[in-house]
Amino acid sequence: MTGIEIAIATAAVSALGSVMGAVQGMQAASYNAALADRNAQIAERQGQLEQERIDRESRQRLGAITAGYGANNIVSSEGSPLDVLDYSFREGERDKQNAEYNAAIRASGYQAQASQARAEGQAALISGVMGVAQAGLGLANSGVFSSKTAMPVNTTSAGRMDMLQPNAPKLRSGYGL
């Protein structure tokens, strides 16, 4: 194998490695992004379920308070008993809002992870393209395409290129052949 053939083979292997690395990097990043997107959806759903649980507990608590008032002949539609019911209701609503907020924060974190993974996939592709370009430039810089390594071509006095016999002597005839 000549030096030129080795240089070309080396550049080809390097370019292929860059392409394969880019594809694998993009696939891994796509998988990670899909996983993070799924986790964001799960976090949102968990928040909804938590809100439903808090709402059920809040209604049960209000029902128990109202039943207790009724059992003790307390009028729950005015005064302190109404304040207790109002406070209990507001606490339940605040707990639901906190659950919604916490779920949104978790989902936002997963969405940020998904965006980061997508950016990493794009960076892997760009890196692969740059690796292919670098292999090509390395081949060009190796002198494979220089005039010293190219096959010599003789030109006749008429400007023809003698491609069939690269080392043939130049023709010198009076007819310009």
C-alpha positions as CSV (number, residue, x, y, z in Angstrom):
1,M,0.0,0.0,0.0
2,T,1.4,3.4,-1.0
3,G,1.5,6.5,1.2
4,I,-1.3,8.0,-0.8
5,E,-3.5,4.9,-0.3
6,I,-2.8,4.9,3.4
7,A,-3.6,8.6,3.7
8,I,-6.9,8.1,1.9
9,A,-7.8,5.1,4.0
10,T,-7.0,6.9,7.2
11,A,-9.2,9.9,6.2
12,A,-12.0,7.6,5.2
13,V,-11.9,5.7,8.5
14,S,-11.7,9.0,10.4
15,A,-14.7,10.4,8.5
16,L,-16.7,7.2,9.0
17,G,-15.9,7.3,12.8
18,S,-17.1,10.9,12.9
19,V,-20.4,10.0,11.2
20,M,-21.0,7.0,13.4
21,G,-20.3,9.0,16.5
22,A,-22.6,11.7,15.4
23,V,-25.4,9.3,14.7
24,Q,-25.0,7.5,18.0
25,G,-24.8,10.8,19.8
26,M,-28.0,12.1,18.1
27,Q,-29.8,8.8,18.9
28,A,-28.8,8.9,22.6
29,A,-29.9,12.5,22.8
30,S,-33.2,11.8,21.1
31,Y,-33.9,9.0,23.6
32,N,-33.0,11.2,26.6
33,A,-35.2,14.0,25.3
34,A,-38.1,11.6,24.8
35,L,-37.6,10.2,28.3
36,A,-37.5,13.7,29.8
37,D,-40.7,14.7,27.9
38,R,-42.4,11.6,29.3
39,N,-41.2,12.4,32.8
40,A,-42.6,15.9,32.4
41,Q,-46.0,14.5,31.5
42,I,-45.9,12.1,34.4
43,A,-45.0,15.0,36.8
44,E,-48.0,17.0,35.5
45,R,-50.3,14.0,35.9
46,Q,-49.0,13.4,39.4
47,G,-49.8,17.0,40.2
48,Q,-53.3,16.6,39.0
49,L,-53.8,13.4,41.0
50,E,-52.4,15.2,44.1
51,Q,-54.8,18.1,43.6
52,E,-57.7,15.6,43.3
53,R,-56.6,13.9,46.5
54,I,-56.3,17.2,48.4
55,D,-59.8,18.2,47.1
56,R,-61.3,15.0,48.4
57,E,-59.7,15.3,51.8
58,S,-60.7,19.0,52.0
59,R,-64.4,18.1,51.2
60,Q,-64.3,15.3,53.7
61,R,-62.9,17.7,56.4
62,L,-65.5,20.3,55.6
63,G,-68.2,17.6,55.7
64,A,-67.0,16.4,59.1
65,I,-66.9,19.9,60.5
66,T,-70.5,20.6,59.2
67,A,-71.7,17.3,60.6
68,G,-70.1,18.1,64.0
69,Y,-71.9,21.5,64.0
70,G,-75.2,19.8,63.2
71,A,-74.8,17.2,65.9
72,N,-74.2,19.9,68.5
73,N,-77.0,22.2,67.2
74,I,-74.6,24.8,66.0
75,V,-75.7,27.1,63.2
76,S,-72.8,26.9,60.6
77,S,-74.0,29.7,58.4
78,E,-73.0,32.6,60.6
79,G,-70.4,33.7,63.1
80,S,-67.4,31.7,64.2
81,P,-68.6,28.4,62.8
82,L,-68.8,30.0,59.3
83,D,-65.3,31.4,59.8
84,V,-64.0,27.9,60.6
85,L,-65.6,26.5,57.5
86,D,-64.2,29.3,55.3
87,Y,-60.7,28.9,56.8
88,S,-60.8,25.1,56.2
89,F,-62.0,25.7,52.6
90,R,-59.2,28.3,51.9
91,E,-56.6,26.0,53.4
92,G,-57.7,23.2,51.1
93,E,-57.6,25.5,48.0
94,R,-54.1,26.7,49.0
95,D,-52.9,23.1,49.3
96,K,-54.3,22.3,45.9
97,Q,-52.5,25.4,44.4
98,N,-49.2,24.3,46.1
99,A,-49.6,20.8,44.6
100,E,-50.2,22.3,41.2
101,Y,-47.2,24.7,41.5
102,N,-44.9,21.9,42.7
103,A,-45.9,19.7,39.8
104,A,-45.4,22.5,37.3
105,I,-41.9,23.1,38.7
106,R,-41.0,19.4,38.4
107,A,-42.4,19.3,34.8
108,S,-40.5,22.4,33.9
109,G,-37.3,20.8,35.1
110,Y,-37.9,17.7,32.9
111,Q,-38.8,20.0,30.0
112,A,-35.4,21.8,30.4
113,Q,-33.7,18.4,30.4
114,A,-35.5,17.5,27.2
115,S,-34.4,20.8,25.6
116,Q,-30.8,20.2,26.8
117,A,-30.8,16.7,25.3
118,R,-32.1,18.0,21.9
119,A,-29.3,20.6,21.9
120,E,-26.8,17.9,22.7
121,G,-28.1,15.9,19.7
122,Q,-27.7,18.8,17.4
123,A,-24.2,19.4,18.8
124,A,-23.3,15.7,18.1
125,L,-24.5,16.1,14.5
126,I,-22.4,19.3,14.1
127,S,-19.4,17.6,15.6
128,G,-19.8,14.7,13.2
129,V,-19.9,17.1,10.2
130,M,-16.9,18.9,11.5
131,G,-15.1,15.6,12.0
132,V,-15.7,14.7,8.4
133,A,-14.5,18.1,7.2
134,Q,-11.4,17.7,9.4
135,A,-10.7,14.3,7.9
136,G,-11.0,15.9,4.4
137,L,-8.7,18.8,5.3
138,G,-6.2,16.4,6.9
139,L,-6.2,14.4,3.6
140,A,-5.7,17.6,1.6
141,N,-2.9,18.8,3.9
142,S,-1.2,15.5,3.7
143,G,-0.1,16.3,0.1
144,V,-2.2,13.7,-1.6
145,F,-3.6,16.2,-3.9
146,S,-0.4,18.2,-4.5
147,S,1.3,18.5,-7.9
148,K,4.2,16.5,-6.6
149,T,2.0,13.4,-6.1
150,A,-0.1,13.9,-9.2
151,M,0.6,11.9,-12.3
152,P,2.7,14.1,-14.7
153,V,1.0,15.1,-17.9
154,N,2.9,16.2,-21.0
155,T,1.5,19.0,-23.2
156,T,2.3,19.2,-26.9
157,S,3.3,22.3,-28.6
158,A,-0.3,22.6,-29.9
159,G,-1.6,22.6,-26.3
160,R,-2.9,19.0,-26.4
161,M,-2.5,16.9,-23.3
162,D,-0.9,13.5,-23.8
163,M,-3.0,11.5,-21.3
164,L,-2.3,8.1,-22.7
165,Q,1.5,8.4,-22.4
166,P,2.2,10.7,-19.5
167,N,6.0,10.5,-19.9
168,A,6.1,10.7,-23.7
169,P,8.3,13.3,-25.2
170,K,6.8,16.4,-26.6
171,L,6.1,16.4,-30.3
172,R,8.0,18.9,-32.3
173,S,6.7,19.1,-35.8
174,G,6.1,22.0,-38.0
175,Y,2.5,21.4,-38.2
176,G,1.8,22.1,-34.5
177,L,0.9,18.5,-33.7
